[in-house]
Amino acid sequence: MMDLKPNYLVPIAFVGIAVATSVFIYQRRKHNAKSGATSSSHSQPSSVSSLFSFFASALNPRGHNYSSSSNAAFSSSSSLMERSTSIPNQKYRKQDPETKYDDDGTRYQCCSIPYRITADNKVEIFMITSRNKGDYIFPGGGWEKNESAADAALREAYEEAGVRGVIVQEIVSDQKYVSDKGNRSRLWGFLLKVHKIETEWPEPERRRKWMSIDEAEIALPQKRRAKFGDMWTNGINYFIEQNLYRPQASSTSHNSKSSKNGYHRDRSHRTQINVRTSSEDKKCTDSLQETKSAS
């Protein structure tokens, strides 16, 4: 039988220990799961240490003193294993150190509805697509610690949509919502009157489009309204109050309940916008499809 050189014994021992430890821990957890017992965090490393002693003696027939350094290394790894298995299985949210968060991980966000008034006194809304799914949405993102809410909305409008302008009105204040991924956020929303559209901006992968209010109502997906719904409704009511938008005559009268910030929180206006003939819906949808094809 070939006699192994002493300097090979330590690596071989560690390989054996790693395999034996994995099998031992698996069997131990399997046994505890069946019996309903909870294993002690201190007994597990000591039991595995016994395995190490067995392997060390078996692989060190000449009595070389590898055990002291190996035991020290194993003790350190056992300590790390003990700490890692004691951490509860929690859901962590990736946090930008520059962005505002509550202690429970709730993220602060600022968004805007960019718009312009055309020569014939009509409102047009500037919408962008989401980065992953291509849904039409409004620009917005994390509120950084060194800026006001309005400044954050302006910055996000430039980064995501490439537009610059002025904040006209705050239309949502500290709205709380939970995303479909379970992430909690607090939202501030603004109307942003566009003065300039940049041809180069930080996120050019997003498509951009000017839309009428009715087209934007169709383009904004239902699944996005948990975040943008109140902001969109309040924005529309602002345009109505400024005589910049008039709901269709065929819809019911506009019943409003003023909220604490002076804007309407009910859903009656959304019903008005959705009451259209099928030909009108097809016309708006065809317009969006033509723009996507062109881009």
Summary of the structure (lengths in Angstrom):
residues: 295
radius of gyration: 31.2
end to end distance: 73.9
largest distance: 98.8
contacts: 806
relative contact order: 0.10
helix: 44%
strand: 21%
